[in-house]
Amino acid sequence: MAAPWQKSVVSWTANNALYRLEKVRAWDIRPTPTRYQPLDTVKKNSYAASGWSDELLRRVVQYYSRLRWYEHIPFKDFDRATFQRQKAEVLV
C-alpha cells in the first residue's frame, strides 16, 4: 500500500479537462488553466501527455485564460490562428 503522500496522479484526458473547464464556466467563474510541467523538464512547455497534442494544449490554455475576450465564442469554434494573425496586425 502506498503512503498517503504517494497518491497516484490523475490522468487528465482532453475531454475530461474540457468538461471540467466548462463546468466551472457554468458556475459563472473564469477558470485558470495551467499546463503540467514535470519537475525534470529542461525546456518549458515541451511535455504533452498522451491524448494531448501541443496545439490542443496551447489552444485550451489560450482560450480559457482569456475568457474575458472569448466567452462569446464557444471553445469548439475558437480558432487560435485567427488570434495570432490579429495579434500580429496590432503589433505592426
C-alpha positions in Angstrom: 0.0 0.0 0.0 1.3 3.4 -1.0 1.9 6.1 1.6 -0.6 9.0 1.8 1.9 11.4 0.1 2.4 9.0 -2.8 -1.1 9.4 -4.3 -1.4 8.5 -7.9 -1.6 11.3 -10.4 -5.0 11.6 -12.2 -4.7 11.1 -15.9 -6.4 14.2 -17.4 -7.8 13.4 -20.8 -8.6 16.3 -23.1 -12.4 15.5 -22.8 -12.2 15.3 -19.0 -10.3 18.7 -18.8 -12.7 20.4 -21.2 -15.7 19.1 -19.3 -14.3 20.5 -16.0 -13.4 23.8 -17.5 -16.9 24.2 -18.9 -18.4 23.1 -15.6 -16.6 25.9 -13.9 -17.8 28.3 -16.5 -21.4 27.2 -15.9 -20.9 28.5 -12.3 -20.0 31.9 -13.7 -16.4 31.5 -12.7 -13.5 32.0 -15.1 -11.1 29.0 -14.8 -7.3 29.4 -14.8 -5.8 26.6 -16.8 -2.2 25.7 -16.2 -0.1 23.4 -18.3 1.6 20.5 -16.4 5.4 20.6 -16.3 7.4 17.6 -15.0 9.9 18.6 -12.4 12.8 17.5 -14.5 11.8 19.4 -17.6 14.7 21.1 -19.4 12.6 23.1 -21.8 9.4 24.9 -20.8 6.1 23.7 -22.4 7.8 20.7 -24.0 5.7 18.0 -22.3 2.3 16.8 -23.6 0.6 13.8 -22.0 -0.8 11.0 -24.2 -4.1 12.1 -25.7 -3.0 15.7 -25.9 -1.3 17.4 -28.8 0.8 20.5 -28.4 -1.6 22.5 -30.5 -4.6 21.4 -28.4 -2.8 22.3 -25.1 -1.9 25.8 -26.5 -5.5 26.3 -27.7 -7.0 25.3 -24.3 -4.7 27.5 -22.3 -5.1 30.4 -24.7 -8.9 30.2 -24.8 -9.6 29.6 -21.1 -7.0 32.1 -19.8 -8.6 34.8 -22.0 -12.3 34.2 -21.4 -12.9 37.9 -20.8 -12.4 38.4 -24.6 -13.5 35.0 -25.8 -16.5 34.0 -23.7 -18.9 34.8 -26.5 -17.1 32.2 -28.7 -17.7 28.5 -27.9 -14.4 26.6 -27.5 -15.2 24.3 -30.4 -15.4 27.4 -32.7 -12.3 29.1 -31.3 -9.5 29.4 -33.9 -6.1 30.1 -32.5 -4.6 31.0 -35.9 -7.1 33.9 -36.3 -6.0 35.3 -32.9 -2.3 35.0 -33.9 -3.0 37.0 -37.1 -4.9 39.7 -35.3 -2.2 40.0 -32.7 0.4 40.3 -35.4 -1.6 43.1 -37.1 -1.9 45.0 -33.9 1.9 44.8 -33.3 2.7 46.1 -36.8 
